[in-house]
Amino acid sequence: MADSSTGWQPLPDEKSGKKEKKKDKRAQLAAAVAGDPWLVEAWLDLVAEATRSGDAAASRAAFEALLKQFPTSTKHWIRYIELELAERAFDRVEALFNRCLRSIVAVDIWKFYLTYIQNVHSPAIVPPEKRAESRQIVLKAFDLVLSNIGLDKDSGGVWLDYLAYIRSAEGLSKYEEQQMMELQRKVYHKALSIPLANIEAIWKEYDLFENSLNKLTAKKFLSERSATYMTARTAFRELKIITAAIDALQPTWLPTPTKWTETDFEILRAWKKLIAWEKSNPLRIEDTSILSSRVVYAYKSALLMMRFFPELWHDAARYLIELGKLEDASSLLHQAVEALPNSLLLSFALAELEESRKKEHSSVASIYETLITNLETWVSEINAKYDNEHATLMNLLRGSEVVDMSDWDGERREAEREKEKERNAEVEQKVEVARKRKLRQAKEAWSLAWVVYMRFARRSQSVLAARNLFKRARKSELCLYHVYVAAAQMEYYSSKDVKIACNIFEAGMKAFADDEAIANYVVHYLDFLIQMNDDNNARALFERSLVLLPPENARELWAHFFRNEIENGDLSNILKVEKRMRDSYPGALGVKHVGERWSYLDIRFVAREELGIKGKPLPKPGCYFVCFFNQMFLQSQLCPH
């Protein structure tokens, strides 16, 4: 007997050792995708390892996890269903078909479903008394499949299979044979109006079909369909060129959040070109419902690949709205928001659509509330990510050894503290700058969501409802000054109450006193006071803001105030402000300043004709001065003399 105190364990046999290695590899891959759910190669390896193991439960778990992350991956739905077919789990098979078919307009998955139905209702396994019923089920399945993917250029094989199945009927009466011939002709006519990859083969079959029935009438039928066929054939050749880039990538493509790479742009351009081509009606379709169905199919196909491109979701919804299909547009936008829960564009579009449809206030408000919650979750994820990176980088810089400074003298401890400061500075540079930039993006999104939410509340309820939302928003550390500006302006334009608006602006002055964007906020406050013709408070705000802001951050404030003096002040004030600008920014007011000083709106005669300064006027009053001050400030730093 072995001594248990040694901790010895029996060595696993070779087979169990292999199983343990496979489990370890699956665990590693599962950990990898848990850490980064968009590691496509790791997902593919995880599913491959699970299916190779022969463990049906592990394979199911792997497929479920992958399809939760990539719900439009046709090939993985097919492989998952193949797994259940191999296990003879037919209830699971049908449940999987129900889950994927309606949301995926892809030829491969629908052909796979059709094959399954044909196998289940094959005459070889169906009792003779039920064969007629089974045949009707298969015919209905063909109709269902073609109604969903029959417009696809790659569905030609399904059309031919349908025709072959119709012809395979046996023991028909004369009347039934006539019906089958009429059905075949109808299917041929439909197929020949679609730009299919095998349209020439279908035309040849149709030619044989009509001539086999009656050579005299064949010429008439073929002549009637010839123009439609030629148009579809020409359209397919155009379509093949347009979709070349798509077809090249589609077999291996798994949709991931866009990084705006050149490939992303290329595929987006290709899909937009295809959609525009469909809208141009190259098939010269007179029935608008058929034309719109082709465009909608193009959008649906695009969204299988481009799931994380808000532009396509938004365009598709707008197209449905233009058609008057508001319910379909709403359904599509709900899918879009589910796919892209942080998308402001899609949430705003959905909320606006539901508001236009007179949905209940609470229903629309929940869209905004959900978006804001999702954005707050995003902020937590950003912090968690950079906290992890911060800790990892600090550990790498410190090394693996734990330093015990208890026996060190003061000089050595001080040296170690200096090293720690250097490490913190390096981490600050590498991690915290990136964190700050990402958090700024999230705060902008969050603040914009509140601004739009407040507008909705004002429209649908009252300015009081919008004010209550503002009170909620301002309590968050994510709130940017834009929310205050929006709330102040909303108060004034809704109730003409200048006092409430100014109170909000003043509250913002306190809230953002230490914010790096305070200069921008002050400019908005100043513009508001100028619009209110409140010269005294405008001057007071200008003067106290100059105390708060260093000169390099006050250039836009100077520019706006000076422009206001030029347009509305007296000459003595204009000259005083100009002198103060020269004192604050030595060398910054040159010939370009002179040109802009004597301009109005888009009239830049002095600058262009007398001073030789080219270029278009800037659209915003004061913008030129800001740009010019920035330029001169940089030059003064590079060349102080």
C-alpha positions in Angstrom: 0.0 0.0 0.0 1.3 3.4 -0.8 2.0 5.9 1.9 -0.7 8.5 1.6 1.5 11.1 3.3 3.6 11.3 0.1 0.7 12.7 -1.9 1.2 10.1 -4.6 -1.6 9.5 -7.0 -1.9 6.6 -9.5 -0.7 7.6 -13.0 -3.7 7.9 -15.4 -3.7 5.4 -18.3 -3.0 6.7 -21.8 -6.6 7.1 -22.8 -7.7 9.0 -19.6 -4.6 11.1 -20.0 -5.7 12.2 -23.5 -9.2 12.9 -22.2 -7.7 15.1 -19.5 -5.6 17.0 -22.0 -8.6 17.6 -24.2 -10.6 18.9 -21.2 -7.7 21.2 -20.3 -7.6 22.5 -23.8 -11.3 23.1 -23.8 -11.1 24.9 -20.5 -8.3 27.1 -21.8 -10.3 28.0 -24.9 -13.4 28.6 -22.8 -11.4 31.0 -20.6 -10.0 32.7 -23.7 -13.4 33.5 -25.1 -14.7 34.5 -21.7 -11.9 37.0 -21.5 -12.5 38.3 -25.0 -15.8 37.1 -26.5 -14.7 38.2 -30.0 -11.7 35.9 -30.4 -13.1 34.1 -33.5 -10.3 31.6 -33.8 -10.7 30.6 -30.2 -14.4 30.0 -30.7 -13.8 27.9 -33.7 -11.2 25.8 -31.9 -13.5 25.4 -28.9 -16.4 24.0 -31.0 -13.9 21.8 -32.9 -12.5 20.4 -29.7 -15.9 19.8 -28.2 -17.2 18.0 -31.3 -14.0 15.9 -31.6 -14.5 14.7 -28.0 -17.7 12.8 -29.0 -19.4 14.2 -25.9 -22.8 15.4 -27.1 -23.5 17.5 -24.0 -20.2 19.3 -24.4 -20.8 19.8 -28.1 -24.2 21.3 -27.4 -22.8 23.6 -24.8 -20.1 24.8 -27.2 -22.6 25.4 -30.1 -25.0 27.2 -27.8 -22.3 29.5 -26.5 -21.0 30.2 -30.0 -24.4 30.9 -31.5 -25.3 33.2 -28.6 -22.2 35.2 -29.6 -22.7 34.8 -33.4 -26.4 34.2 -33.9 -26.2 34.6 -37.7 -23.5 32.0 -38.4 -25.3 29.8 -40.9 -22.6 27.1 -41.0 -22.7 26.6 -37.2 -26.4 26.3 -37.1 -26.1 23.6 -39.8 -23.4 21.8 -37.9 -25.4 22.0 -34.6 -28.4 20.5 -36.3 -26.2 17.8 -37.9 -25.0 16.9 -34.4 -28.6 16.4 -33.3 -29.5 14.4 -36.4 -26.6 12.1 -35.7 -27.9 11.7 -32.1 -31.4 11.1 -33.6 -32.7 13.9 -31.3 -35.5 15.0 -33.8 -37.3 17.1 -31.2 -34.1 19.1 -30.8 -33.6 19.3 -34.5 -37.0 20.9 -35.1 -36.5 23.2 -32.1 -33.3 24.4 -33.7 -34.9 25.0 -37.1 -37.6 27.0 -35.4 -35.0 29.2 -33.7 -32.9 30.0 -36.7 -34.9 29.9 -39.9 -37.0 33.1 -39.5 -34.1 35.2 -38.6 -31.6 33.9 -41.2 -32.3 34.4 -44.9 -29.5 32.3 -46.1 -29.8 29.7 -48.9 -27.7 27.0 -47.2 -29.8 26.8 -44.0 -33.1 26.8 -45.9 -31.8 24.1 -48.3 -30.7 22.1 -45.3 -34.2 22.4 -43.8 -35.8 21.4 -47.2 -33.6 18.3 -47.3 -34.6 17.4 -43.8 -38.3 17.7 -44.7 -37.9 15.6 -47.8 -36.0 12.9 -45.9 -38.7 12.8 -43.1 -41.5 12.5 -45.8 -39.6 10.3 -48.2 -41.9 7.7 -50.0 -39.4 5.0 -49.0 -40.4 5.4 -45.3 -43.9 6.8 -45.5 -46.8 4.2 -45.6 -48.7 4.2 -49.0 -51.9 5.6 -47.5 -50.0 8.7 -46.2 -47.9 9.4 -49.2 -50.3 11.9 -50.8 -50.4 13.9 -47.5 -46.6 13.8 -47.2 -46.2 15.0 -50.8 -48.4 18.0 -50.0 -46.2 18.8 -46.9 -43.1 18.7 -49.1 -44.7 21.0 -51.7 -45.6 23.4 -49.0 -42.1 23.3 -47.7 -40.8 24.2 -51.1 -43.2 27.1 -51.2 -42.1 28.2 -47.7 -38.4 28.0 -48.6 -38.7 29.8 -51.9 -40.8 32.6 -50.3 -37.9 33.2 -47.9 -34.8 32.8 -50.1 -36.2 32.4 -53.7 -34.9 35.9 -54.6 -31.3 35.0 -53.8 -29.1 34.6 -56.9 -27.8 31.3 -55.4 -31.3 29.8 -55.0 -31.4 28.4 -58.5 -30.7 24.9 -57.3 -33.8 25.0 -55.1 -36.0 26.2 -58.0 -34.7 23.2 -60.1 -35.3 20.8 -57.2 -38.8 22.1 -56.9 -39.5 21.5 -60.6 -38.0 18.0 -60.4 -40.2 17.2 -57.4 -43.3 18.4 -59.1 -42.4 16.1 -62.1 -41.8 13.2 -59.8 -45.5 12.7 -59.0 -46.9 9.3 -60.0 -50.4 7.9 -60.5 -52.0 11.2 -61.4 -55.3 11.6 -63.1 -55.6 13.6 -66.3 -56.9 16.6 -64.3 -54.1 16.3 -61.8 -51.5 16.0 -64.6 -52.8 19.2 -66.1 -52.6 20.9 -62.7 -49.0 19.8 -62.3 -48.1 21.1 -65.8 -49.6 24.5 -65.0 -47.8 24.6 -61.7 -44.5 23.8 -63.5 -45.1 26.6 -66.0 -45.9 29.0 -63.1 -42.7 28.0 -61.3 -40.6 28.4 -64.5 -42.0 31.8 -65.1 -41.3 32.9 -61.6 -37.7 31.6 -61.6 -36.9 33.2 -65.0 -37.8 36.6 -63.7 -35.0 36.4 -61.0 -31.3 36.9 -61.7 -30.2 33.4 -60.7 -26.7 32.0 -61.1 -28.1 29.0 -63.2 -30.8 31.0 -65.1 -29.5 29.8 -68.5 -29.9 26.1 -67.4 -33.4 26.9 -66.2 -34.2 28.5 -69.5 -33.0 25.4 -71.4 -35.2 23.2 -69.2 -38.2 25.5 -69.8 -37.6 25.4 -73.6 -37.7 21.5 -73.4 -40.7 21.6 -71.2 -42.8 23.7 -73.5 -41.7 21.9 -76.6 -42.5 18.6 -75.0 -46.0 19.7 -74.5 -46.9 21.4 -77.7 -44.5 22.7 -80.3 -47.0 25.2 -81.7 -47.8 26.8 -78.3 -44.2 26.6 -77.2 -43.1 29.3 -79.5 -45.7 31.6 -78.1 -44.8 30.9 -74.5 -41.1 31.2 -75.1 -41.5 34.4 -77.0 -43.5 35.9 -74.1 -40.9 35.0 -71.5 -37.8 35.8 -73.6 -37.5 39.5 -72.7 -37.9 38.8 -69.0 -35.3 36.1 -69.2 -32.8 38.3 -71.0 -33.3 41.1 -68.5 -32.7 38.7 -65.6 -29.7 37.1 -67.3 -28.1 40.5 -67.9 -28.9 41.5 -64.3 -27.2 38.5 -62.9 -24.0 39.4 -64.7 -24.1 42.8 -63.1 -24.9 41.2 -59.8 -22.0 38.9 -59.9 -19.6 41.8 -60.3 -21.2 43.8 -57.5 -21.2 40.8 -55.0 -17.7 39.5 -55.9 -16.1 40.9 -52.7 -19.0 39.7 -50.6 -18.9 36.2 -52.0 -15.2 35.9 -51.4 -15.5 36.6 -47.7 -18.9 35.3 -46.8 -18.0 31.6 -46.4 -15.5 32.3 -43.5 -17.1 35.5 -42.2 -18.2 35.8 -38.6 -19.6 39.2 -37.7 -17.6 41.0 -35.0 -17.8 44.7 -33.7 -16.5 46.9 -36.4 -13.0 48.3 -36.1 -13.3 50.3 -39.3 -10.6 48.4 -41.1 -10.2 48.6 -44.9 -11.9 45.3 -45.1 -14.9 46.6 -43.1 -15.2 49.6 -45.4 -14.8 47.5 -48.5 -17.6 45.1 -47.5 -19.8 47.9 -46.3 -19.4 49.7 -49.7 -20.2 46.4 -51.5 -23.4 45.9 -49.6 -24.5 49.5 -50.0 -23.8 49.2 -53.7 -25.9 46.1 -54.0 -28.8 47.7 -52.1 -28.6 50.8 -54.3 -28.6 48.5 -57.4 -31.7 46.8 -56.2 -33.4 50.1 -55.5 -32.6 51.3 -59.0 -34.9 48.5 -60.3 -32.6 46.9 -62.9 -35.1 44.2 -63.6 -37.7 46.9 -64.6 -40.2 45.4 -62.1 -43.6 47.1 -62.4 -45.1 45.6 -59.2 -43.8 47.8 -56.4 -44.4 45.1 -53.8 -42.0 42.7 -55.7 -39.5 45.5 -56.0 -39.6 46.3 -52.3 -39.4 42.6 -51.4 -36.1 42.4 -53.3 -34.7 45.5 -51.6 -35.8 44.2 -48.1 -34.1 40.8 -48.9 -30.9 42.7 -49.8 -31.0 44.5 -46.5 -31.7 41.3 -44.6 -28.8 39.5 -46.3 -26.5 42.4 -45.6 -27.4 42.3 -41.9 -26.3 38.7 -41.6 -22.8 39.8 -42.3 -22.9 43.4 -41.2 -24.6 42.8 -37.9 -22.5 45.4 -36.1 -22.9 48.3 -38.6 -25.6 50.6 -37.2 -25.8 52.4 -40.6 -27.4 49.4 -42.4 -29.9 48.7 -39.6 -30.9 52.4 -39.7 -31.2 52.5 -43.5 -33.2 49.3 -43.6 -35.6 50.7 -41.0 -35.9 54.0 -42.9 -36.8 52.1 -46.1 -39.5 50.2 -44.3 -40.9 53.4 -42.9 -41.0 54.9 -46.3 -43.0 51.9 -47.5 -45.4 52.5 -44.6 -44.5 49.2 -42.9 -44.1 50.7 -39.5 -44.6 47.5 -37.6 -41.9 45.8 -39.6 -39.6 48.8 -39.0 -40.3 48.6 -35.3 -39.5 44.9 -35.2 -36.3 45.4 -37.2 -35.1 48.2 -34.8 -35.8 46.1 -31.8 -33.6 43.4 -33.3 -31.0 46.1 -34.0 -31.0 47.4 -30.4 -30.6 43.8 -29.2 -27.6 43.3 -31.5 -26.1 46.8 -30.6 -27.3 47.7 -27.1 -25.0 50.7 -26.9 -25.9 52.2 -30.2 -27.3 55.7 -29.7 -28.4 55.9 -33.4 -30.5 52.8 -33.3 -32.1 53.4 -29.8 -32.9 57.0 -30.9 -34.4 55.8 -34.1 -36.5 53.2 -32.3 -37.7 55.6 -29.7 -38.6 58.2 -32.3 -40.5 55.7 -34.4 -42.5 54.4 -31.4 -43.2 58.0 -30.4 -44.5 58.8 -33.9 -46.8 55.7 -33.6 -48.3 57.2 -30.5 -47.1 54.4 -28.2 -47.5 54.8 -24.5 -45.0 57.2 -22.9 -43.7 54.5 -20.5 -43.0 52.2 -23.5 -40.9 54.9 -25.3 -39.2 56.0 -22.0 -38.1 52.4 -21.4 -36.0 52.6 -24.6 -34.1 55.6 -23.3 -33.8 54.1 -19.8 -32.4 50.8 -21.2 -29.9 52.7 -23.3 -28.7 54.7 -20.4 -28.3 51.6 -18.2 -26.4 49.9 -21.0 -24.0 52.8 -21.3 -23.4 52.8 -17.5 -22.6 49.1 -17.8 -20.2 50.0 -20.6 -18.4 52.5 -18.3 -18.1 49.7 -15.7 -16.6 47.4 -18.3 -14.1 50.1 -19.4 -13.0 50.6 -15.8 -12.7 46.9 -15.2 -10.6 46.4 -18.3 -8.2 49.2 -17.5 -8.0 48.2 -13.8 -6.9 44.8 -15.0 -4.4 46.3 -17.4 -3.1 48.6 -14.7 -2.5 45.8 -12.3 -0.9 43.6 -14.9 1.5 46.3 -16.1 2.4 47.2 -12.5 3.2 43.6 -11.7 5.4 43.3 -14.8 7.3 46.5 -13.9 7.8 45.5 -10.3 8.8 42.0 -11.1 7.6 38.8 -9.4 9.6 39.3 -6.1 7.8 40.9 -3.1 10.1 43.7 -1.7 10.4 43.8 2.1 11.7 47.3 3.0 11.6 46.9 6.8 15.4 46.4 7.1 16.3 49.1 4.5 17.9 52.4 5.4 16.2 55.7 4.6 18.2 56.3 1.4 17.4 52.9 -0.1 13.8 53.3 0.8 13.7 56.7 -0.9 15.3 55.2 -4.0 12.7 52.5 -4.1 9.9 55.1 -3.8 11.4 57.0 -6.7 11.3 53.8 -8.8 7.7 53.3 -7.8 6.9 56.8 -8.9 8.5 56.1 -12.3 6.6 52.9 -12.6 3.3 54.7 -11.8 4.2 57.4 -14.4 4.8 54.8 -17.0 1.5 53.0 -16.2 -0.2 56.4 -16.3 1.1 57.1 -19.7 0.3 53.6 -21.1 -3.0 52.8 -19.4 -4.6 55.8 -17.8 -4.4 58.0 -20.8 -6.2 55.3 -22.8 -8.8 54.9 -20.0 -9.4 58.6 -19.9 -10.0 58.7 -23.7 -12.4 55.8 -23.6 -14.3 57.1 -20.6 -14.7 60.4 -22.4 -16.3 58.7 -25.3 -18.7 56.8 -22.9 -19.5 60.0 -21.1 -20.3 61.8 -24.3 -22.7 59.0 -25.3 -24.3 58.9 -21.9 -24.8 62.7 -21.9 -26.2 62.8 -25.4 -28.7 60.0 -24.4 -29.9 62.2 -21.5 -30.2 65.2 -23.7 -32.4 63.4 -26.3 -34.4 61.8 -23.5 -35.1 65.2 -22.0 -36.3 66.5 -25.4 -38.6 63.5 -25.6 -40.0 64.2 -22.2 -40.6 67.8 -23.0 -42.5 66.9 -26.2 -44.6 64.1 -24.8 -45.2 65.5 -21.3 -44.0 68.9 -20.2 -40.9 70.9 -19.5 -41.4 69.9 -15.8 -40.9 66.2 -16.8 -37.7 67.2 -18.7 -36.6 69.2 -15.6 -37.0 66.1 -13.4 -34.8 64.1 -15.8 -32.2 66.8 -15.7 -32.2 66.5 -11.9 -31.5 62.8 -12.2 -28.8 63.2 -14.8 -26.8 66.0 -13.0 -26.2 63.7 -10.0 -24.1 61.3 -12.0 -20.3 61.7 -12.4 -20.8 60.8 -16.0 -22.7 64.0 -16.7 -21.0 66.4 -19.1 -21.7 70.1 -19.4 -23.8 69.5 -22.5 -26.7 68.3 -20.3 -26.7 71.6 -18.4 -26.6 73.6 -21.7 -29.5 71.6 -23.1 -31.5 71.9 -19.9 -31.0 75.7 -19.7 -31.9 76.3 -23.3 -35.0 74.0 -23.0 -36.2 75.9 -20.0 -35.9 79.2 -21.8 -37.4 78.2 -25.1 -40.3 76.3 -23.5 -41.3 78.7 -20.8 -39.3 81.9 -21.6 -38.0 81.9 -18.1 -34.5 83.4 -18.3 -34.0 83.2 -14.5 -34.3 79.4 -14.4 -32.1 79.1 -17.4 -29.4 81.3 -15.8 -29.7 79.4 -12.6 -28.9 76.2 -14.5 -26.0 77.8 -16.2 -24.7 79.0 -12.9 -25.0 75.6 -11.4 -22.9 74.3 -14.2 -20.3 76.9 -13.5 -19.9 75.4 -10.1 -20.1 71.8 -11.2 -17.5 72.1 -13.9 -15.2 74.7 -12.3 -12.3 72.2 -12.4 -13.3 70.5 -15.6 -10.9 70.8 -18.5 -13.9 71.6 -20.7 -15.1 74.6 -18.6 -14.0 77.0 -21.4 -16.4 75.5 -23.8 -19.2 75.6 -21.3 -18.5 79.3 -20.6 -18.7 80.1 -24.3 -22.2 78.5 -24.4 -23.3 80.5 -21.4 -21.9 83.7 -22.9 -23.7 83.1 -26.2 -26.9 82.6 -24.3 -26.5 85.9 -22.4 -25.7 87.7 -25.6 -28.8 86.3 -27.2 -30.8 87.6 -24.2 -29.2 91.0 -24.8 -27.9 90.9 -21.2 -24.7 92.9 -21.7 -24.0 93.5 -18.1 -24.1 89.8 -17.1 -22.3 88.8 -20.3 -19.4 91.2 -19.4 -19.4 90.0 -15.8 -19.2 86.3 -16.9 -16.4 87.2 -19.4 -14.3 88.9 -16.7 -14.7 86.3 -14.0 -14.1 83.5 -16.5 -10.8 85.0 -17.5 -9.7 84.7 -13.8 -10.6 80.9 -13.9 -9.0 80.1 -17.3 -5.3 80.2 -18.3 -4.7 82.2 -21.5 -4.2 79.1 -23.6 -7.7 77.9 -22.7 -9.4 81.2 -23.1 -8.9 81.9 -26.8 -12.4 80.8 -27.9 -13.9 82.9 -25.1 -12.0 86.0 -26.3 -13.0 85.3 -29.9 -16.7 85.1 -29.1 -16.6 88.2 -26.9 -14.6 90.2 -29.5 -17.0 89.2 -32.3 -20.0 90.4 -30.1 -18.2 93.7 -29.5 -17.6 94.2 -33.2 -21.3 93.5 -34.0 -23.0 95.1 -31.1 -20.6 97.2 -29.0 -19.3 100.8 -29.3 -15.9 101.7 -30.7 -14.3 102.4 -27.4 -15.1 98.9 -26.1 -14.0 97.3 -29.4 -10.6 99.0 -29.1 -10.2 98.1 -25.5 -11.0 94.5 -26.0 -8.7 94.3 -29.0 -5.8 95.9 -27.0 -6.4 93.3 -24.2 -6.3 90.5 -26.8 -3.0 91.8 -28.1 -1.6 92.0 -24.6 -2.8 88.4 -23.8 -1.6 86.9 -27.1 1.5 88.9 -28.3 2.0 88.5 -32.1 -1.3 86.6 -32.6 -3.3 89.4 -34.3 -1.7 89.9 -37.7 -3.0 90.5 -41.2 -5.6 87.6 -41.0 -7.1 89.2 -37.9 -7.5 92.4 -39.9 -9.2 90.6 -42.7 -11.7 88.9 -40.4 -12.3 92.0 -38.3 -13.7 93.7 -41.4 -15.9 90.9 -42.7 -19.5 90.0 -42.2 -21.1 86.6 -42.7 -19.7 85.3 -46.0 -18.6 88.8 -47.2 -14.7 88.7 -46.9 -13.9 91.4 -49.5 -11.1 93.0 -47.5 -9.5 89.7 -46.7 -9.8 88.4 -50.2 -9.4 91.4 -52.5 -7.2 93.8 -50.5 -5.1 91.5 -48.3 -4.9 88.5 -50.7 -6.2 86.0 -48.1 -7.7 83.0 -49.9 -10.2 80.5 -48.6 -13.9 80.3 -47.6 -15.3 82.1 -44.5 -15.7 79.9 -41.4 -19.4 79.2 -40.7 -19.4 80.1 -37.0 -18.8 83.6 -35.8 -15.5 83.8 -33.9 -14.3 80.4 -35.2 -11.6 82.1 -37.3 -10.2 83.8 -34.3 -10.0 80.6 -32.4 -8.2 78.8 -35.2 -5.9 81.7 -35.7 -5.0 82.0 -32.0 -4.3 78.3 -31.9 -2.0 78.5 -34.9 -0.2 81.6 -33.6 0.1 80.1 -30.1 1.8 77.0 -31.5 4.1 79.1 -33.6 5.1 81.2 -30.5 5.9 78.0 -28.6 8.1 76.8 -31.5 9.6 80.1 -32.3 9.3 82.5 -29.3 11.1 85.4 -31.1 
